Every structure is written in C-alpha cells, then in structure tokens.
Amino acid sequence: MVQSFVQAVIRAASSGNAVRDRGRVTLTITLSRYISRHFMTAVTAAWVALSLLVAMFDFLELLRRSASKPDATFALVCEIAALRIPFIMIQILPFAVLLGGLLCFWRLTRTSELIVARAAGVSAWEFLTVPTLCALLSGAFATAGLSPLSSAMLAKAEALETTYLRTGGGPLALNGGQLWLRQSDRELYPRGVAIIHASGVALRDEQLTTGPVSVFRLDDNDHLLSRIEASNAWLADKHWEFKNARTIRPDQLPDAPKEIRLPTDLTVTRVQDSFASPDTLSVWVLPDFIALLERSGFSSVRHRLHYHSLLALPLFCATMALVAAGFSMRPTRRGGVAKMIGGGVSMGFILFVISKVAEEFGQSGALPVTLAAWAPAGAGLMLAVALLLHTEDG
C-alpha cells in the first residue's frame, strides 16, 4: 500500500510539473506574440514618420537647388524626391527600430506589463527573442526586397538629377577626360590582360566613344606582348572597335593602320555603373559586378563595402532592438523617461558615428572592407547584450 501511494504521489507531481511547464511555454509564446505585435506597430509607425520627415527635408533641398535651373520644374523635383524615398527608408530603418523599440518597451514597462511577466517567471531573454527576430527579419526584408527597388529608383533619380540639377557631366565626366581600365584578353593564351588608356571619353547616343587610345596587351606574367595605338575607339556590343589602329610588337616594325576588334565583358552601362554610386546597384547584382570590376581594373572597394553593409543591415537592426530594450525596460521614476530616451538615442547616434567612421576607414583602405562593414553592428550587439545582462542579472 505504501509503495503504491508513493508511486501515485510521484506520478501526480510529475503530471503537475508537466502542466506547469506547458502553461509556462504557453505564457511565453502568448507574451512574445503580444510584445512583438506592439513592437512592430511602433517600429512601422516610427519608420514611416522618420522617412517622411527626412524625405521632406530632401525635397526642400532639391527645391533650393532647382531655383536657379529653369528646366527643373516643380513636377520634376517631386518626381526625383519620390524616387529617392525607398533609399531613404533603407537608411533610416535601424533608427526606426531603435525609436520604435524605445517607445514600445517603455510603454509596456510603464503599464507594469513587463514587470508582471517577470513576476510570472518569464525572463527578458525569453520575451525579447521574438521582437529581436522581427527586427532581424525587417532588416532582411530591406536588404533582399527593398534594395532592388531602391537601387532602380535611385538610379533613375540620379539620372534626372544629373541632367537637370547638376552642372557636371555625370559619372563619365572623368578626371581630365581620361579612362584607365584593365580587362581579360581572351585572344591571348593561356591567360592575357589588356590595359586600355583612352582620352576624350564621351557618351553619345548610348555609345561610349574615345579620342586617342593605347592598349597594352600582357601575358599572365605581365610581360608586354604588343601595343595598339589608335586614333579613336568606341565600345560596341561585347567588343572594342579601334579605328586607324597600329599594332606594335617588340623588335618589329609597326603594322599598317587598320580596324581592330578586341573582345570585352564591358558594356556602356557597366562602365557608367563603375563610376556611379554603389547605392544604384541591387544587392543581387553586386557580387557579379564586383567580380567584373576587379577583372576590368576598376576599384571595387566602394561596391564591396556597400554590399557588406547591406548584408550587415539585419544584424544592425537586431542590435538596435536590443539597445532599445536595455534602455527602456527599467522602471522609470522622476525624470527617468527623458533620461531613458536620451540614453537610447545617444547610443544610436554613437553607433551611427562609429559606422560612418569605419566606412571612411574602409574606403581609404585602412581597414578591411568586411571589418569596416560588420564591426559597428558587432560592437553594438555586444554593448546591448552587456547592458541587458546588467539590467536583468544585476
């Protein structure tokens, strides 16, 4: 009898523990859904408000610049400003996550909902998992979904801006009208390189033309095999056309002038894109374009930095969500609200400055591109986790 009673008590205790465990899991899931719903509502509202605010200042700046341009109408300025909105939204997303997170977690703390959740045995790490994941997915959506739309619209906006608002010649207005590029030379065996130097580069009727041009053809050991001197050239479909070109080889007389074709992977659009802003290229086309730039002898630092910055955006958004939680989940007393918001915004501003400084170091070559793009998000994540550990565990 005694043994049977003990076994029954053990079974009852085990059943009670199982019920409590299931109840705790249900409570955690329900609470996470509730917090994530409020979190995404606040982030979306902050994202829209901040984007519209920045877009308004951008529109006013475009209006100021168009005042002295008679061809720049009000409708054109509105079109350029509207085309730039997706780009502004990507740039402002981390700060929208920070501000929306601050407001969401502060409101939940002020109404004692988070305090009650902690008293019920749910730790901050449990109910912050889903909001952090939501911020991560928001950044991933901006990188994978909004970036292609932003790049296409920004490219059109910059084309209109170059035509009607700027006095320069656009991305092909090179330094002194000079163009240097390096490309693979498929006519040389086993591997060859052609270095092209052109003067008087111009874009006419969607065709790239040049003045006098020199082509240095090298083997895979960088030994000069021949040189081409032409009076002018133009970039056609998948090849260069050289007019009145002479081929000069070591220890030989120059060949008679003739037209020469040289195969190439370059197009007019790709040459323009190499001098345009990397923001006008989608994250999906950047890897192939970076490889093409490196084969052609163009610098790919800006494009690689932009590519890694887009990849790091989801992590940066998740970091901002944790920073917001660390500053806003403590109960506020007198003057605590202003201190909390000021501390969170200051931390976001510091991370922004660090990211820009790291970007400048990356573009100058002082830092590896990967480190310059990922270090601000990684450093912010470690600071946010340290702040939460201090808040939760003392």
N, C-alpha and C positions, 0 to 999 in steps of 0.2 A: 504493500500500500504506500509506504513512504517513498519507495523508489518511483512508483507511478506518479505520485504527487509532484516530486521534484522534476520529473520529465515534463509534466504538464506546465509547471511554472516556467521552465526553460523555454518551452515552445511558445508560451504566451509572451514572454519577454522578447523572444526573437521576433514574433509577429508584431509586437508593439514597436520595436526598433525599425522593422521594415516599413510599417505605416508612417513612422516619423520621418524616415529617410525619403519615402515617396512624397510626403507632404512638404518636406524642405525643398526637394527638387522642383515640385510644382510651384512653390512660392518663389523660388529663384527665377524660374522661367517666366512666370507672370510678371514679376517685378522688372525683369530685364526688358520684356516687351513694353511695359508701361514707360520705363525710363527712356528706351530707345525711341519710342513714338514722340515723346516730348522733346527729346534731343534733336531728332531730325526735323521736327517742326520749327524749333528755334534756329537751327543751322540754316534751313532753307529760307526762313524769313530774313536772317542776317545776310545770307548770300545775295538775295535779291536786292535788299536795301543798299548794301555796300556797293554792289555792281552798278546800280542805277546812280548812286552818288558819284562814283568815280567816272562813269560814262558822262554824267552831266558836266563835270569839270573838263573832261576830254573834249566834249562838244564845244564848250566855251573857248578852249584853246584853239580848236580848229576854226571857229568863227573869227577869232582875233587874227589868225594867220591869213584867213581869206579876205580880210578887209582891203588889202592892197592888191588883190588878184581879181581883175574884172571878170575873168572866165569862171571863177569859183562861185556858183550860185548857192543860195540857201538850201535848195534841194540836194545839191551835190554834197554839201557839208553834212547834211542829215544822213545821206547815204553812207558816207565814209564813217561817221560816228556809229551808225547802226552796224556796219560790217566789223567794227572793232569790239563790239560787246562780248562775243564769245571769248576772245583773247583776254579781255579784262576779267571775265568770270573765272578763267583758269588761274590768273594771277592772284585773285582775291580770295579763292576758296580756302586756303589754310587759315586766313584771318577770320573768315566767316565761321569756320569750325570753332576757332578759339572763342569768338564773341558769343556765338550761339550756345556753346558749351558752358561758358560762364553764367549766362542768364538762366539756362535750364537747371544746372546743378544748384545755383543759388536759390532759385525758386523752390526746388524740391527740399532744400535744407531749411529754408525759411518756414515752410509749411510742416516741418518736422517729419516728412515722409521718409527721408533717408535715415533719420535718427530712429524711427520706429523699425525700419528694415534692419538696421544694425542690432537693435534690441532683440529682434526675432532670430538673430544668429546668422544673418546674411552679411558677408563681408563686402567691402567696397570692391575687391578684386572680382567678385562674382557678378555683381550687377553692373560693373563697368565694362565687362567683356563685350557685350552686345553693342553698346554705344561706340566703343572703340572700333569694333568690326564695321559698324555703319560708316564711321569716318574713313576707315581704310577703303571700303567699297566706293565711297563718294570720290576719293582721290583716284581710284582705279577707273571709275566712270569718266572722270575728267581727262585722264591720260589716254584711255583707249577709245572713248566715244566722242568726247567733246573736242579733243585735239585735232582730228582730221577736219571737222567743220571749222574750227577756229583758224587753222592754217590756210584753208582755201579762202575763207572770207577775209582774213588779214592780208593775203597776197593781193586780192582784188583791191582792198582798201589802200594798200601801199602803192599799187599801180596808179590809182586815181590821184592819190596824194602827190606822187612824183610828177604826174602830168600837169596838175592844176595848181598845186600849192608850193612845190619846191622849185628852186632855180637851177639845181644841178641836173645832170643827165641821167640820173638813176644808177642802178648797180653796175652798168657797163661804163660809167664815167670813171675810168681807172686812172691811176696816178700817172700823169703825163701822157695819157693815151697808150700806155704800154700794157702788154699782156704776156705773161710768162706762164707756161704750163708744161707739165710732164705727163706723158701717156705711154701706154704699152705700144710697141711696134710689132705687129703681128707678121710683118713681112720678113723680119729677121729671125734667124734660127740659132739656138733653141728659144732664147728669150731676148727681146730687144727693147730699147727705150728710145723714144723720140722727145727731145726737148724743143719746144716751139717758142720763139720770141717774135712777137708781132708789134708793129707800130700803127698808130692811127686806127684803133679799133672803133667800129661803129656798128649800130644795129639799124638796118634799113629794110623795110618790108619783111620783117620777121626773119631776116638773114644777117648773119654775122660776117662783116667784111673787114679787111685789114689793109694797111699800107704795106710797105716793105716787110718781108718776113724771112726769118732764118730758122732752119730746122737742123738740129744736131742729132744724128742717129748713132746710138751707142749699143754695144753688145751687153751681155749680162755681167761683164766685168768692168763696165764703164769705160771701155776703150772706144775711141771715136772711129767709126767706120766710114761715114760720109757726112757731107753737109749740103743742104739745099738752100739756095738763095733765090728768092722770087720777088718780083715787083709788087705783087699783091696776092691775096688769097681770100677765100671765103669758105665758111663751114656749111657744107651741104648735108644731105641725109647719110649719116654714118661714114662720112669721109671728108677730108680737106681737099679743096681744089686749089692748086698753085699755078699761077699764070706766069709765063716767061721765066720758068724756073730752070736753074742750072744746078746740076749735081756735081759736087767737088769731092774727090776721093784723095786720100794721102798718096803723094808721089805720082799723081796722074793729072793730065790736063782736064779742065772743066768740060762737061758735056755741053752740047748745043742746047740753046733755050728750047723748052717745050713745056707742055702742060703735064703736071704730075698729080696723081691722086694718092692720098695717104689715108688708110682706114683709121677710124677712131670710134670710141664709145661715146664721145661727147655729142651733145646737141645744143642748140642755142638756148633752150630752156635751162639745161643743166649748167651751162656757163653763167647764165644770169642768176640762177639759184645759188651758185657758189659764192657770189658777191652779195646776195640779198640776205636778209635777216633769217637765221635758222628758225624763227617762230613761224615762218611761212611754209614750213615743211611738216607733214604729219609724222607722228611717231612711228607709223607703219612703214614709211618710205625712207626714214633716216638711216637705218643700217646699210642698205644698199647704196644710198647716196654718199655716205661717209666712205665706204669702200671705193667708190668711183673717184671721189675727191683725192684720196690717197694715191690711187693709181695715176691720176692726172697731174699730180704735183701741187694741188691746192692744199692750203692748210685746212685741216678738219677739226681744229681744236674747238671752235665755237659750236660746231654742229654736234660733236661728241659730248660737250658739256651740256648743251640743251637736251640731248637725248637722255643722258643720265639724270638730269633734273626732272624730266617728265617721269622717268621710272621711279624716282625717289619721292614723287608727289604723294602717293598713297601713304607712305611711311610718315611723311611730314604732317599729313592731315591727322593720322592716328596720334602722333606726338602732341599736336595741338589739343586734341580731345583730352588726353591725359593731363596736360598742363592746366586746362580749364577745370578739370575735376580736382586737381591738387589745390588750386587756389580758392575754389568756391564751395567745397563740401564741409568746411569747418563752420560751426555755428557762429553767426556774427552778432556782435554786441554793439556798443555805441561807436559809431563811425566805422564799423567794420565793413560795411558794404563798399564804401568808397575805397578803402584800403584794399579790399579783395579785388575789385575791378581794376584798380590802378596797378596792383601787383601782376595780375594776369596779362593786362595789356602791355605792361613794361617787359614782361618775359617774352611775349610775342614779338615786340619791337626788337629786343636784343637778338632773338633768333633770326629775324629778318636781316638785321645788320650783319650778323655773322655769315648768313648765306650769301649776301652780296659781296662781302669782303672775300669769302672763299671763292666766289665766282670770278672776281677780278684776279686773284692769285692763279686760278685755273687757266684763265685766258692768257695770262702772261707766261705760263709755263713754270711758275714757281712751285705749283702743286700739281700732282697727278689729277687728271680730269675726274676720275672716279672718286677720289678722296674729296675734291672740291665740291662735287655734287651731293655726295652721301653724308659727309661729315656733319653738316648742320642738323640734319634730321636725326642722325645717330646721337649727337651730343644732346640735343633737346630731349630725346627719348630717355636717355639716362638721367637727366636732371628731373624730368617729370616722374619717373619711377622712384627716384630718391625722395622727392617731395611727398609722394603718396605713401611711401614706407614710413617717413617721419610722421605724417598725419595719422596713419592708421595704427602703427605699432609703437608710436612714441619715440 
